[in-house]
Every structure is written in C-alpha cells, then in structure tokens.
C-alpha cells in the first residue's frame, strides 16, 4: 500500500506540492498564533483561517461532483449544514448537561437522572417553548454516535436522493433544480420550531468544548485549525487518487458524453451515485469542523444561496482542477471577510459613497460573469498557462 502511494505521489508531484504548501501554511499559522507562537496572528483570525479551510474542503467535494462528474449540485451546503447540526447537537447537549449538573449539585435532595434530563431539555428547548427531547436527539449524549452521524446522515440523504434522481435519468439543469429544491425544503423545515433543532434560533455556544472550560479559546481554535488542515490534506489526496485512476477516467467520460459511457456497458448511475454520496460525506465533515469554529448554526446557513456561492467559488478557482477549487474558495472567502468585515475603505464619490459591505455581492457576481466569459478555466487555468510558459 505504501509502495503504491509512493508511486502515485512520484507520478503526481503537484499533490506533494499542495500537501507541502498546506503543511508550511499550517506551521506558519501555528508559529504566529497566540496559543503556541509569537502572537502576531489573533485568535479570531485563526478561526477565520480554520473556517476558510473548511470552505476549501467542501469546494473540493463540489469540484469532484461538478468539475469531474458534470453534476451541478446546488444542494451540497445542505450536507455541510447537516454535518454541523449532528456534531452541534452533542456539543450543546454535553455543555448544557454540565451547566445543569453544576446548578443542581447544591440541592439538598440529589436530583434523579430523569430530573436532570428534563432540566437539560428545558434549557435547550425553552427558547422555542418546549422542554421534551425530540426523537432525533436520542443519541445526542453519545459523542461517538453523533460523530458517526456526521457521516451517515449526509451520506444516507445523498444516497436516497441520488438513487431516486439518477435512476430516473434526471440530468442537466433539471437535476440542479432538484438539488436546489431539496436544499430549500430542508431549510424551510428546519426554520420551524417543531423541527427539533430549535428553528430559527439554531444551535449556539458550539465553540465551548464540554469539560474543557479551563482551556482557552486560543488553544481550542488551533485544535480545530489543525483538524481542518488535516481533513483538507487527506481529502485532497483521496480525491486526487480517484481522479487519476481508471475510476476518474470513467467519471470524466460521464461528464463529457454520458450516453457513450452507458453504451460501453458501464453502470453510469452507479458511478454518479458513488461520487454524489462521497462528496456529500466530505461536505458533512467540513460542516462538522466549521460550525464549532463559527460558534452557531441555524437554518439560514443551509439556504440555497449558500450552495450557489459554492458553485461560484469553484468556477472562479477553476472547475475540473482540485487545486483550483481550493484557490477559489480561499480567495473568495478571505476577500469576502475583508469586504464585509468593514476593513475595506469606503470610496466617497461626492453625492454617493461606495460601501463595500453593501456592494460585495455585486462585485462577486460581476467577477463570476467576467471569469465565465473571459477566463472559463478560472484562476487555476491562468496558473496552468504560467506553468506551461515557464516550461517552454
């Protein structure tokens, strides 16, 4: 196995370059962090960088399903959000349990287990006028079960949806509309208070790790940053192994001429379903790493517009280039933080002042149009052209 991996890396030096660059970036942030380094990188910015790595992770998933398999999914942020909800349920339950047990520890008569559970339910669901745990919270107290659900819930939803869609041979824009409809339906359902996930309030306080109150946020932020970097590197390697194999050739063939691949005897629906489920799982893992760094998750995060932004990131970075998806997601995410965070200076024009907070989405849309018309291969395509010129 090690020999095959070594052979693959030698044949694909770009993978080593990417993993090496990611390792150097991770080391630089670690050295510059307030937790383990010189402190010139603030904890809030470490969290921003960690969340950006999670966006890069879901962008890899999007590029595999769209750039290589030709399925323009406008629903992958639904899987991203579901992964965040699954881990967020455990984080919120465990943290609330500690608070309730501490508050009840001074009572003369020790509370029963049921009284503790009822108090936890009241603390969590009181904001939506409830106190009983819905069935979907049955395993919220079990960390390893919820961790498994981070993979299983997005994977099963993608399996069911993909099987129904692909067996009906829905393709092109119709499939994109279906994925968007799935995302919208899920988002609207989660907005309801009786959905079991606190409706519009969502899950909050996710940045606080249960039982680790004595660990400062600067250290916790670095832990999640490292986990995000590791997941990104592992996923990049996995996706490159797929795209550079015979499986990758078949997937690209489905993208370019699905009918011909089917005529050659390949089970097109099976391959598409495999890619769709795998990318949904990667998106779920990305969400599980993202929301503890964001601290809160609510149904607005799953709205269809988020998946459209994801497609824009991949298009700007360069569809069909895994590293291009990473570049696009990182570039747009960090630029968005700069413009919407009030760091970009306003431009006074006499009777009107351009405030980038209001104009950022317009700028993003124009950038997408320009890239689509004049640079269809995105930033990654420009990089490829520079490399070819250098070799010449």
C-alpha positions, 0 to 999 in steps of 0.5 A, a space after each residue: 500500500 505504501 509502495 503504491 502511494 509512493 508511486 502515485 505521489 512520484 507520478 503526481 508531484 503537484 499533490 506533494 506540492 499542495 500537501 507541502 504548501 498546506 503543511 508550511 501554511 499550517 506551521 506558519 499559522 501555528 508559529 504566529 498564533 497566540 496559543 503556541 507562537 509569537 502572537 502576531 496572528 489573533 485568535 479570531 483570525 485563526 478561526 477565520 483561517 480554520 473556517 476558510 479551510 473548511 470552505 476549501 474542503 467542501 469546494 473540493 467535494 463540489 469540484 469532484 461532483 461538478 468539475 469531474 462528474 458534470 453534476 451541478 449540485 446546488 444542494 451540497 451546503 445542505 450536507 455541510 449544514 447537516 454535518 454541523 447540526 449532528 456534531 452541534 447537537 452533542 456539543 450543546 447537549 454535553 455543555 448544557 448537561 454540565 451547566 445543569 449538573 453544576 446548578 443542581 449539585 447544591 440541592 439538598 435532595 440529589 436530583 434523579 437522572 430523569 430530573 436532570 434530563 428534563 432540566 437539560 431539555 428545558 434549557 435547550 428547548 425553552 427558547 422555542 417553548 418546549 422542554 421534551 427531547 425530540 426523537 432525533 436527539 436520542 443519541 445526542 449524549 453519545 459523542 461517538 454516535 453523533 460523530 458517526 452521524 456526521 457521516 451517515 446522515 449526509 451520506 444516507 440523504 445523498 444516497 436516497 436522493 441520488 438513487 431516486 434522481 439518477 435512476 430516473 435519468 434526471 440530468 442537466 439543469 433539471 437535476 440542479 433544480 432538484 438539488 436546489 429544491 431539496 436544499 430549500 425544503 430542508 431549510 424551510 423545515 428546519 426554520 420551524 420550531 417543531 423541527 427539533 433543532 430549535 428553528 430559527 434560533 439554531 444551535 449556539 455556544 458550539 465553540 465551548 468544548 464540554 469539560 474543557 472550560 479551563 482551556 482557552 479559546 486560543 488553544 481550542 481554535 488551533 485544535 480545530 485549525 489543525 483538524 481542518 488542515 488535516 481533513 483538507 490534506 487527506 481529502 485532497 489526496 483521496 480525491 486526487 487518487 480517484 481522479 487519476 485512476 481508471 475510476 476518474 477516467 470513467 467519471 470524466 467520460 460521464 461528464 463529457 458524453 454520458 450516453 457513450 459511457 452507458 453504451 460501453 456497458 458501464 453502470 453510469 448511475 452507479 458511478 454518479 451515485 458513488 461520487 454524489 454520496 462521497 462528496 456529500 460525506 466530505 461536505 458533512 465533515 467540513 460542516 462538522 469542523 466549521 460550525 464549532 469554529 463559527 460558534 452557531 448554526 441555524 437554518 439560514 446557513 443551509 439556504 440555497 444561496 449558500 450552495 450557489 456561492 459554492 458553485 461560484 467559488 469553484 468556477 472562479 478557482 477553476 472547475 475540473 482542477 482540485 487545486 483550483 477549487 481550493 484557490 477559489 474558495 480561499 480567495 473568495 472567502 478571505 476577500 469576502 471577510 475583508 469586504 464585509 468585515 468593514 476593513 475595506 475603505 469606503 470610496 466617497 464619490 461626492 453625492 454617493 459613497 461606495 460601501 463595500 459591505 453593501 456592494 460585495 455581492 455585486 462585485 462577486 457576481 460581476 467577477 463570476 460573469 467576467 471569469 465565465 466569459 473571459 477566463 472559463 478555466 478560472 484562476 487555476 487555468 491562468 496558473 496552468 498557462 504560467 506553468 506551461 510558459 515557464 516550461 517552454 
